[in-house]
Amino acid sequence: PTDQVTLDEQIRNRINSELKRLRNDEYAVRQQIEQELAKENTDKDNSLISSDNVANTIKDIKQKVDRHNSKRDLNNFPAIKSSQSELVSCLTTNKDRPLDCHVQMDGFKQAVADAEK
């Protein structure tokens, strides 16, 4: 019986030591996973665009659109405006013969081409 008790005790000690080793291994793996997840989240946070960056980007785009629209404003190009008026007047006068307005059309095309430069 004493040998049996000693054998049971040895088995119990081995099981306990193996459980302890497995728990330590599990803890180490869990720590490693948590560290990698934290690093991954930090990388994602750094790569996300902040609301300030988005606001600045929107502001830049609005300025570009405004500049583009101001370039398209005919008031900035009196040559286009006058040649357009001449063309419209000619077309209105010659409703049945629009081909008679080719001189005004060429003038308008030239004014637009000059403005695009």
C-alpha positions as CSV (number, residue, x, y, z in Angstrom):
1,P,0.0,0.0,0.0
2,T,2.8,2.4,0.7
3,D,4.2,1.8,-2.7
4,Q,0.8,2.4,-4.2
5,V,0.5,5.7,-2.3
6,T,3.9,6.8,-3.5
7,L,3.2,5.9,-7.1
8,D,-0.2,7.8,-6.9
9,E,1.7,10.7,-5.5
10,Q,4.3,10.7,-8.2
11,I,1.6,10.5,-10.9
12,R,-0.3,13.3,-9.3
13,N,2.8,15.4,-9.1
14,R,3.6,14.7,-12.8
15,I,0.1,15.6,-13.8
16,N,0.2,18.8,-11.8
17,S,3.6,19.8,-13.2
18,E,2.3,19.0,-16.8
19,L,-0.8,21.1,-16.1
20,K,1.4,24.0,-14.8
21,R,3.6,23.8,-17.9
22,L,0.6,23.8,-20.2
23,R,-0.9,26.8,-18.4
24,N,2.4,28.7,-18.7
25,D,2.5,27.8,-22.4
26,E,-1.1,29.0,-22.9
27,Y,-0.3,32.2,-21.0
28,A,2.7,32.9,-23.2
29,V,0.8,32.2,-26.4
30,R,-2.1,34.4,-25.2
31,Q,0.4,37.2,-24.4
32,Q,2.0,37.0,-27.8
33,I,-1.4,37.1,-29.5
34,E,-2.5,40.1,-27.5
35,Q,0.8,41.9,-28.4
36,E,0.4,41.2,-32.1
37,L,-3.2,42.3,-32.0
38,A,-2.3,45.5,-30.2
39,K,0.5,46.2,-32.8
40,E,-2.0,45.5,-35.6
41,N,-4.5,47.9,-34.1
42,T,-1.9,50.6,-33.7
43,D,-0.9,50.1,-37.3
44,K,-4.5,50.5,-38.4
45,D,-5.0,53.6,-36.2
46,N,-1.9,55.2,-37.8
47,S,-3.2,54.4,-41.3
48,L,-6.7,55.8,-40.8
49,I,-7.3,59.3,-42.0
50,S,-8.1,61.7,-39.2
51,S,-11.1,63.9,-39.5
52,D,-8.8,66.9,-39.7
53,N,-7.1,65.4,-42.8
54,V,-10.5,64.7,-44.4
55,A,-11.6,68.3,-43.7
56,N,-8.4,69.7,-45.2
57,T,-8.8,67.4,-48.3
58,I,-12.4,68.6,-48.7
59,K,-11.3,72.2,-48.4
60,D,-8.6,71.7,-51.0
61,I,-11.1,70.1,-53.4
62,K,-13.6,72.9,-52.9
63,Q,-10.8,75.5,-53.7
64,K,-9.9,73.6,-56.9
65,V,-13.5,73.5,-57.9
66,D,-14.0,77.2,-57.2
67,R,-10.8,78.0,-59.3
68,H,-12.1,75.8,-62.1
69,N,-15.5,77.5,-62.0
70,S,-14.0,80.9,-62.0
71,K,-12.0,80.0,-65.1
72,R,-15.3,79.0,-66.8
73,D,-17.0,82.3,-65.9
74,L,-17.5,84.2,-69.2
75,N,-17.3,87.6,-67.4
76,N,-13.5,86.9,-67.1
77,F,-13.3,86.5,-70.9
78,P,-14.9,89.5,-72.7
79,A,-13.7,88.3,-76.1
80,I,-15.7,85.1,-75.7
81,K,-18.7,87.0,-74.4
82,S,-18.7,89.4,-77.3
83,S,-18.1,86.8,-79.9
84,Q,-20.8,84.7,-78.4
85,S,-23.2,87.6,-78.5
86,E,-22.3,88.2,-82.2
87,L,-22.9,84.5,-83.0
88,V,-26.2,84.4,-81.2
89,S,-27.3,87.6,-82.9
90,C,-26.3,86.2,-86.3
91,L,-28.1,82.9,-85.7
92,T,-31.2,84.7,-84.5
93,T,-31.2,86.9,-87.6
94,N,-30.5,84.0,-90.0
95,K,-32.8,81.4,-88.5
96,D,-33.3,79.8,-91.9
97,R,-29.7,80.0,-93.0
98,P,-27.4,79.3,-90.0
99,L,-24.5,78.6,-92.4
100,D,-24.3,82.3,-93.1
101,C,-22.9,82.7,-89.6
102,H,-19.6,80.8,-90.3
103,V,-17.5,84.0,-89.8
104,Q,-19.0,84.6,-86.3
105,M,-18.7,80.8,-85.5
106,D,-15.0,81.0,-86.4
107,G,-14.5,84.1,-84.3
108,F,-16.2,82.4,-81.3
109,K,-14.1,79.2,-81.7
110,Q,-10.9,81.3,-81.9
111,A,-11.9,83.3,-78.7
112,V,-12.5,80.0,-76.9
113,A,-9.2,78.6,-78.1
114,D,-7.4,81.7,-77.0
115,A,-9.0,81.6,-73.5
116,E,-8.1,77.9,-73.1
117,K,-4.4,78.7,-73.5
